[in-house]
Amino acid sequence: MKTMGCLKQFRLRRTRTVLACALGLSLTDLATAQEGGIEVFAAETLFATGTRVSISHIFKRKGTLLQGSDSVPNTLDLGRDEHRIVAAVDHGIRPDLTLSALFPFVTKELESNAGDLSGSGFGDLALLAKYRTYKRDWPRGAFHLSTIGGVEIPTGETDEQDGGTRLAPQLQPGLGSWNPFIGLSANLNLNRYRFDALALYKLNTEGAQDFEKGDFVSLQADAAYRFYQTKYPGPSASARLGLQWRHEGKSKQAGLTLADSGSEELLLKGGLGWHPAPNIDISLAIDLPLYEDLEGTQLGLDYRTFLALGIRF
């Protein structure tokens, strides 16, 4: 009996060791609290006193283990899934000023051959303001330039447990930190064509469990074509294709830099938009990695999907 007890304790310690190793190799995280909503970062603002409410679902799958930009054997069978359901409200204070709030509910799952870990709960609230600094209209076209600023507020769960053990901060629905961000967005409409560009910077601060994600920078450009259009107020549909470059600095915990953190990524972004009525927005999108350079050994992104429904009134 004593031998069996020792063997059980050994297996338990081994399982915990493998899971700790799995966590260390899988904690690169594309998630940001300001994800979700419809055209939250587009340069166009809502009309004065106008409101849009939306619900969106974001799914991310990571299952390829990378060292730098090279694939390496995934001997632990690591996999990482994240579901993010976001309720969003946008309101036009003035024709050139829109305020937005994003309320996420997050589920994160880590798979390995030593066992699985998961956590779910409310994520961090994001509040932002979009101010249109320049606008020019002409027949069948327009140009908009907007400045965006906001903050992620530590309202999310940070004490989720699995099997009686508190989850690592990157598996928690919330980070427990105040993270301000600022961006510049441009939009050009030419008849049925639309072009968008966005530059975004986010400063991450220390949160729960003394964890601090690396600062985040993103540059994005998209082109869209409205391939189906009927007489107003009839339906319309468009297709979108774009590129996004993302940089995340190294994370820290208890003042120590984490070796397996930090990344450079280039994503191909494709999507479809459908407007069955002028005030209804339906959006479907997918992101695929074209290039990833991850610091240390980490799980890379396989794909990201986005589905959203919005109503304006």
N, C-alpha and C positions, 0 to 999 in steps of 0.2 A: 504493500500500500504506500509505503514511504517512497519507494522507487517510482511508482505511478504518479505520485504527487510532484516529485522533482521533475519528471518528464513533462508533466502538464505545465509546470512553471517555466521550464525551458522553452517549450513550444510557444507559450504566451509571450515570453520575452523576445523570441525570434520573430513572431508575428508583429509585435510592436516595433521592432527594429526595422523590419522590411517596410512597414507602413510609414515610419518616419523617413526612410530613404525615399519611398515613393512620393511623399509630400515634397521633399526637397527637390525632386526632379520634375515636378508638375505644377509649380505654383506661379508660373508666368500667367498673367491674367489680362485679357483684352477688355474686360468689363470696366465700364465707367458709369457712375451714377446718372450722368446726363444722357445716356443712351435711351432711345425710345421716342415716342411722339412722332408727329408728321411735320416735316420741314421746319423743325425747331431752329436749325442753324442755317436755313436758307435766308438770303438777303431780303426777300419780300416780307413785309409786315402785314398784319391783319388790318382791316379797316377799323376806324374808330368805333368803339363799343362792341365790336364783333368778338365772338367767342368760338373757339373750336375745342371740343372734347374728343379724346381718342383713347383707344386701347391698342396696345401692340405686344407682340410676343417675339422675343429674340432668343435664338438657340445657337449655342456654340459647341462644336465638337473638336476635341483635341485627342489624337491617338498616335501621332508620329513623334518618336523621340529623336531630338536633334542635338548635335554638338556643334555649335556655330551654325553653319548652313548645311551640314552633312547629316544624313540619317544614320543612326546607330542602332544596334540591336536593342529591342525593347524586352529584355528578359523578364521584367516584372509584369508584363502585359498591362502597362499603364494606360488608362484612358480617363478623359475628363469631359464631363458634360455640364452645361449651364443653361438653365431656363430662366428667362427674365421677363415677367409680365409687368408692363408699365402703363399706368393710367396717367394721362396728361391733360392739362388744361392750359390753353393759350387765350389771352385776352388783350384786345387792342385798346390801350388807354387813349392814344391819339393815332392819327393816320401814320405817324412815323415812329411809334413806340408800342412794342408788344411785350407783355410779361408772360412767363411760362412757369409751370410747376410740374415736376415729374415725380410720380409716386411708384417705386418699383417693389415687386415681390419676387424674391430670388430663391432659386434652388440650385445648389452646387453639389456635384457628385464626383467622387474620385474612385476609379476602379483599379484593382491590382490583383495579382494571383495570391496575395496574402490576405485579401479581404477588401471590402468597400467601405468608404466613408461618405457621409452626406450631411448637408445642413440646409435648412430652408427657413425663410422668414422675411420680414419687411427689410428692404434695403434702404440706403441713405437717400433722403429727399434732395432733389436738385431744384434750385430756383435760379432763374436767369431773366435778363432783360435784353431786348434787341432794339437798338436805336438806328433808324435809317438816316445816315448822314448825307446821302446824295441820291437824287432821283432825276432821270431824264426820260421823257416820253416822246415818241414819234409814231407816225402811222404804222400799225401792225408791229410795234416793238417797244421795248423799254429797257432801261438799265438801272439797277439798284446797287447801292453800297451801304452796308450796315456794320455797326460795331456791336459785339455781343459780350456780355459779362455776366458772371454768375458764381454760385458757390454750391458745393455739395455739403449738406448739413448732416452731422452724425446722429441721425434718427434711427438707423438700422440696427438689427440684432447683431450683437458681438459676443454673446455668451452661449451660442448653440453648442450642444454636446452630441457625441455619437458613442454609444456604449459606455456612458458615464464619464467620458473624457472630453474636455473642452477642445473644440476644433481649432486648428491653426487659423490665423487671421485671414489668410487668403481663401479659406473655405467658409468663412462667415458671410452671411448676407450683407452685413454692413462693415465698414472699416473703422468707424468711431473717430473720424478725423474731419476737420474743416479743410476743404480743398477748393480754393478759388480758381477760376479759369477765365480766360479772355480770348476773344476771337475776332477775326475780320472776315466778312462774307460778301461776295459779289455775285450778281445775277444778271444775265443778258438774255432777253427774249427777242427772237427774230422770226416773226410769223409762226410757223409750226416748230421751230427749233428753240431750244433753251440750253444755256450754258451756266454752270454754277462752279464757284471756287470757294474754298474755305481754308483758313489758317487758324489753328487752335493751339493754345498753350494752357496746361493745367499744372498748378503747383500743389503737390501732395505733401501733407504734413503728418506728423506722428499721431497715431490713433491708438486703438485698443491693443493690448499685449505689446506695447512699445514698438509697434510695427509701422514703418513708413514706406509706402510705395515710392518708386522713382518718379520724377517729374515726367510729364507726358507732352509730346509735341506731335501734331498731325497736320499734313498738307493734303488737300483733296481737290480734284477737278472732275466734273461730270458733264456729259452732253446727253440731251434727251431730244426725242423726236415724237411729236404727236401724230401717230400714224392713223388714228381714227377720230373723226370729228363730225358731228351733225349740227344742225341748226340749233342755236340756243333756245330752250334749256335742255337740249338733248344730251346724250352721253358722249364721252370722249375717252380715249386711251392713249398712252404714251409708253415708249421704251427708253431705258436709260442705261448708259455704260460709262464707267469712270475708273479712276485710279486713286488710291490713297496710300500715302507714305506715313508710317507711324514709328515714332521713337519713344521708348520708355527707358528711363535711367535705372540704375541699380537700386534695389530696395535695401532697407536697413531694418534691423531688429535689435533693440537694446543697444543702439549706437554702433552695431557691427554691420558691415556691408555683407550682403548675401551673395556668394559667388555665383550661384545659379539663378541670376536675375538680370534683367535688362535685355532689350531687344531692338532690332531694326526690322521693319516689315514693309513689304509692298503688296497691296491687295488689289485684285481686280474686282470691281463692283458692278453688278448687273441688276436691273430691276424693271418692273412693270407697274404702271399707275393706271387706275380705272376710276372714272367719275361717272357713275350711273345718273347722277344729278349734279348740278353746279355746286351744291353744298355738301356733297358726300365724297370722301376720299378713301380709296382702297389702295394699299401699297403692298407689293411683294418684291423681296430683294434677296440676293445671295452674294456673299463675299467669298472669294477663293484666293489663297496665297500664291503670288507669283514668285516671291523671294522672301526668305526669312534668315536672319542672322541673329542667333540667340546666344547670349553670354552663358558660358558654362554648358551644362546639359539640361535641357528642358523639353517639355512637350510643345510641339508646334501646332498651329491651327490647321485643322482639316477643312472646315467650312463654317460659315455663319449664315443663318437664315433670319429673315425679318418679315413679319406680317402685321399689318396695321389697318385699322378702320377708324375713320374720323368723321365727325359731323360738325359743320359750321352753322352758326345761327346768330 
